[in-house]
Amino acid sequence: MLRSLLFYPVFYFGSVPIVLASLVMLPLNLRAFRMVVRSWSAWHRWCARWLLGIRIRIEGEPPSGEAFYAIRHESFFEAIDLPRLLLNPGVFAKAELIRIPFWGFAGHRFGLIPVERGTGAKALRAMIASARRLAGTGRPLAIFPEGTRVPPCSRLPLQAGFAGLYKLLDQPVIPVAVDSGRLYHRWWKKAGTITYKFGEPVPAGLKRDEAEARVAAAIQALVRADGPARGSA
């Protein structure tokens, strides 16, 4: 509890100058803006390590350059950590986030790709065009295919839209397991080790059911059916 009470003011007050710097860079230099966003993610990781006692362990090696990552989503940790984990990722995100004043514009400039749920073919084509445009610059793409945060130790199916993106993008998928939910709770954080596990690429061109099954199994690789495991401090 004391770690968490220290973390919140230090992280959020320390974020203020970084946010202000990003707003200055946004209209002037897009590359510098993205570097500032990455520094904010690095600041969060520093606070997690030295204030919360959370270490990061990475198993496997992500490929360099263009790739499509499917990442398990257990907490806000990996959402904030994503610009630090991957280099300037284009991230599929709920369209509602892009509509937030100021924040949405900044997110769009960084590389968020709006996902319009339940809309027609025109919105889907626009989303795929944005994704291909980012991928064409060598930037990785990332998605949380379960569509929302997943409680630790639970196993939820992937959202139907993931299979459609997989077919239309025609790229191999790098599944990424993460077990942040057992430590990075909404209010009280715990010391320990959060593990990212990069799985073997799932090749493009598979049938939807097979691709979904392989990705789901890989991103659940750190799920413990017998309850949360203890992380090392």
C-alpha positions as CSV (number, residue, x, y, z in Angstrom):
1,M,0.0,0.0,0.0
2,L,2.8,2.4,0.8
3,R,4.6,1.7,-2.5
4,S,1.3,2.5,-4.3
5,L,0.7,5.7,-2.4
6,L,4.2,6.8,-3.4
7,F,3.9,5.7,-7.0
8,Y,0.8,7.6,-7.9
9,P,2.0,11.2,-7.1
10,V,5.5,10.6,-8.3
11,F,4.5,9.1,-11.6
12,Y,1.7,11.5,-12.5
13,F,3.4,14.7,-11.3
14,G,6.5,13.5,-13.1
15,S,4.5,13.0,-16.2
16,V,3.4,16.6,-16.4
17,P,6.7,18.0,-18.0
18,I,6.8,15.1,-20.3
19,V,3.2,15.7,-21.5
20,L,4.0,19.4,-21.9
21,A,7.1,18.6,-24.0
22,S,5.1,16.3,-26.2
23,L,2.5,19.0,-26.8
24,V,5.3,21.4,-27.9
25,M,6.9,18.8,-30.2
26,L,3.6,17.6,-31.7
27,P,3.1,20.4,-34.3
28,L,6.9,20.9,-34.8
29,N,8.6,17.6,-35.1
30,L,6.7,14.3,-35.4
31,R,9.9,12.2,-34.8
32,A,10.7,14.2,-31.6
33,F,7.1,13.8,-30.4
34,R,7.3,10.1,-30.7
35,M,10.6,10.1,-28.8
36,V,8.9,12.0,-26.0
37,V,6.1,9.5,-25.8
38,R,8.6,6.7,-25.6
39,S,10.4,8.6,-22.8
40,W,7.0,8.8,-20.9
41,S,6.7,5.0,-21.2
42,A,10.3,4.6,-20.0
43,W,9.5,6.9,-17.0
44,H,6.6,4.7,-16.1
45,R,8.8,1.6,-16.2
46,W,11.4,3.4,-14.0
47,C,8.7,4.2,-11.4
48,A,7.4,0.6,-11.6
49,R,10.9,-0.7,-10.9
50,W,12.1,1.6,-8.2
51,L,8.9,2.6,-6.5
52,L,6.7,-0.5,-6.9
53,G,9.5,-3.1,-7.0
54,I,8.2,-4.5,-10.3
55,R,10.9,-6.0,-12.5
56,I,10.5,-6.9,-16.2
57,R,11.5,-10.2,-17.7
58,I,11.4,-10.8,-21.5
59,E,11.4,-14.3,-22.9
60,G,12.1,-14.7,-26.6
61,E,13.2,-12.1,-29.1
62,P,10.8,-9.9,-31.1
63,P,11.7,-9.5,-34.7
64,S,13.0,-6.2,-35.9
65,G,11.0,-4.0,-38.2
66,E,7.6,-4.8,-39.6
67,A,5.5,-7.3,-37.6
68,F,1.9,-7.8,-36.3
69,Y,1.8,-8.4,-32.5
70,A,-1.1,-9.9,-30.7
71,I,-0.6,-9.1,-27.0
72,R,-2.5,-10.4,-24.0
73,H,-4.1,-7.5,-22.0
74,E,-4.3,-8.0,-18.2
75,S,-3.8,-4.4,-16.9
76,F,-2.9,-0.9,-17.9
77,F,0.8,-1.7,-17.4
78,E,1.3,-3.2,-20.9
79,A,-0.8,-0.4,-22.5
80,I,1.5,2.3,-21.0
81,D,4.6,0.1,-21.6
82,L,3.9,-0.6,-25.2
83,P,6.0,2.3,-26.7
84,R,8.9,1.1,-24.6
85,L,8.4,-2.6,-25.5
86,L,8.1,-2.0,-29.2
87,L,9.7,0.8,-31.3
88,N,6.9,3.3,-32.4
89,P,4.1,0.7,-32.7
90,G,0.9,1.4,-34.6
91,V,-1.7,0.3,-32.2
92,F,-5.3,-0.8,-32.9
93,A,-7.5,1.1,-30.4
94,K,-11.1,1.8,-29.7
95,A,-12.4,4.6,-31.9
96,E,-13.8,6.3,-28.8
97,L,-10.3,7.0,-27.6
98,I,-9.5,8.9,-30.8
99,R,-12.5,11.2,-30.2
100,I,-11.2,12.4,-26.9
101,P,-10.3,16.1,-27.4
102,F,-6.5,16.8,-27.7
103,W,-5.6,13.3,-26.5
104,G,-7.2,11.7,-29.6
105,F,-5.3,14.0,-32.0
106,A,-2.0,13.2,-30.2
107,G,-2.9,9.4,-30.3
108,H,-3.6,9.6,-34.0
109,R,-0.3,11.4,-34.7
110,F,1.6,8.8,-32.7
111,G,0.0,6.0,-34.7
112,L,-3.2,4.8,-33.1
113,I,-5.5,3.0,-35.6
114,P,-9.2,3.5,-34.7
115,V,-11.3,0.4,-34.5
116,E,-15.0,1.2,-35.3
117,R,-16.9,-1.7,-33.8
118,G,-20.0,-2.8,-35.7
119,T,-19.5,-0.5,-38.7
120,G,-19.6,-1.3,-42.4
121,A,-17.1,-2.2,-45.0
122,K,-16.0,1.5,-45.6
123,A,-14.7,1.9,-42.1
124,L,-13.0,-1.5,-42.3
125,R,-11.2,-0.5,-45.5
126,A,-10.1,2.8,-43.9
127,M,-8.7,0.9,-40.9
128,I,-6.8,-1.6,-43.1
129,A,-5.4,1.2,-45.2
130,S,-4.1,3.1,-42.1
131,A,-2.5,-0.2,-40.8
132,R,-0.9,-0.9,-44.2
133,R,0.4,2.6,-44.4
134,L,2.1,2.4,-41.0
135,A,3.4,-1.1,-41.7
136,G,4.9,0.1,-45.0
137,T,7.1,2.5,-43.1
138,G,8.6,-0.5,-41.2
139,R,6.7,0.2,-38.0
140,P,5.3,-2.8,-36.0
141,L,1.5,-3.2,-35.5
142,A,0.0,-4.2,-32.2
143,I,-3.4,-5.3,-31.0
144,F,-5.0,-6.6,-27.8
145,P,-7.1,-9.3,-29.5
146,E,-9.2,-10.1,-26.5
147,G,-10.7,-6.6,-26.8
148,T,-10.5,-5.7,-23.2
149,R,-8.5,-6.3,-20.0
150,V,-8.6,-9.9,-19.0
151,P,-8.5,-11.0,-15.3
152,P,-5.4,-13.0,-14.3
153,C,-5.6,-16.7,-14.7
154,S,-8.7,-16.4,-17.0
155,R,-9.0,-17.7,-20.5
156,L,-11.2,-15.6,-22.8
157,P,-11.8,-16.1,-26.6
158,L,-10.3,-13.6,-29.0
159,Q,-12.6,-11.0,-30.5
160,A,-14.0,-11.9,-33.9
161,G,-12.5,-8.9,-35.5
162,F,-9.0,-10.2,-34.9
163,A,-9.4,-13.0,-37.5
164,G,-10.6,-10.5,-40.0
165,L,-7.6,-8.3,-39.5
166,Y,-5.3,-11.3,-39.8
167,K,-6.8,-12.3,-43.1
168,L,-6.8,-8.8,-44.6
169,L,-3.3,-7.7,-43.4
170,D,-1.8,-11.0,-44.6
171,Q,1.1,-10.8,-42.2
172,P,2.6,-13.3,-39.7
173,V,1.4,-12.7,-36.1
174,I,3.8,-12.6,-33.2
175,P,1.8,-13.7,-30.1
176,V,2.9,-12.1,-26.8
177,A,1.9,-13.5,-23.4
178,V,2.0,-11.2,-20.4
179,D,1.1,-11.8,-16.7
180,S,0.9,-8.2,-15.4
181,G,-2.6,-8.5,-13.8
182,R,-1.4,-10.4,-10.7
183,L,0.8,-7.4,-9.7
184,Y,-0.4,-4.3,-11.4
185,H,-3.9,-4.0,-9.9
186,R,-6.2,-1.0,-10.4
187,W,-5.3,0.5,-7.0
188,W,-2.8,-1.4,-5.0
189,K,0.3,-2.7,-6.9
190,K,2.5,-5.5,-5.7
191,A,6.2,-6.1,-6.0
192,G,7.3,-9.0,-8.3
193,T,8.3,-9.8,-11.8
194,I,6.1,-9.2,-14.9
195,T,7.0,-11.5,-17.8
196,Y,6.6,-10.8,-21.5
197,K,6.9,-14.0,-23.5
198,F,7.2,-13.6,-27.3
199,G,5.9,-16.7,-29.1
200,E,6.8,-18.2,-32.4
201,P,5.3,-16.4,-35.4
202,V,2.0,-17.7,-36.6
203,P,2.3,-17.6,-40.4
204,A,0.0,-15.7,-42.7
205,G,-2.5,-17.6,-44.8
206,L,-3.8,-20.1,-42.3
207,K,-7.5,-20.7,-41.9
208,R,-9.2,-18.4,-39.4
209,D,-10.0,-21.0,-36.8
210,E,-6.4,-22.4,-36.9
211,A,-4.8,-19.0,-36.7
212,E,-7.1,-17.9,-33.8
213,A,-6.4,-21.2,-31.9
214,R,-2.6,-20.8,-32.2
215,V,-2.6,-17.2,-31.2
216,A,-4.9,-17.7,-28.3
217,A,-2.8,-20.6,-27.0
218,A,0.4,-18.6,-27.3
219,I,-0.8,-15.4,-25.6
220,Q,-2.2,-17.5,-22.7
221,A,1.2,-19.2,-22.2
222,L,1.7,-17.5,-18.8
223,V,-1.8,-18.2,-17.5
224,R,-1.7,-20.3,-14.4
225,A,-4.8,-22.4,-13.9
226,D,-4.1,-23.0,-10.3
227,G,-4.1,-19.2,-9.4
228,P,-1.6,-16.3,-9.5
229,A,2.0,-17.2,-9.2
230,R,4.4,-15.2,-7.0
231,G,6.8,-12.9,-8.7
232,S,10.3,-12.4,-7.5
233,A,10.9,-9.0,-5.9
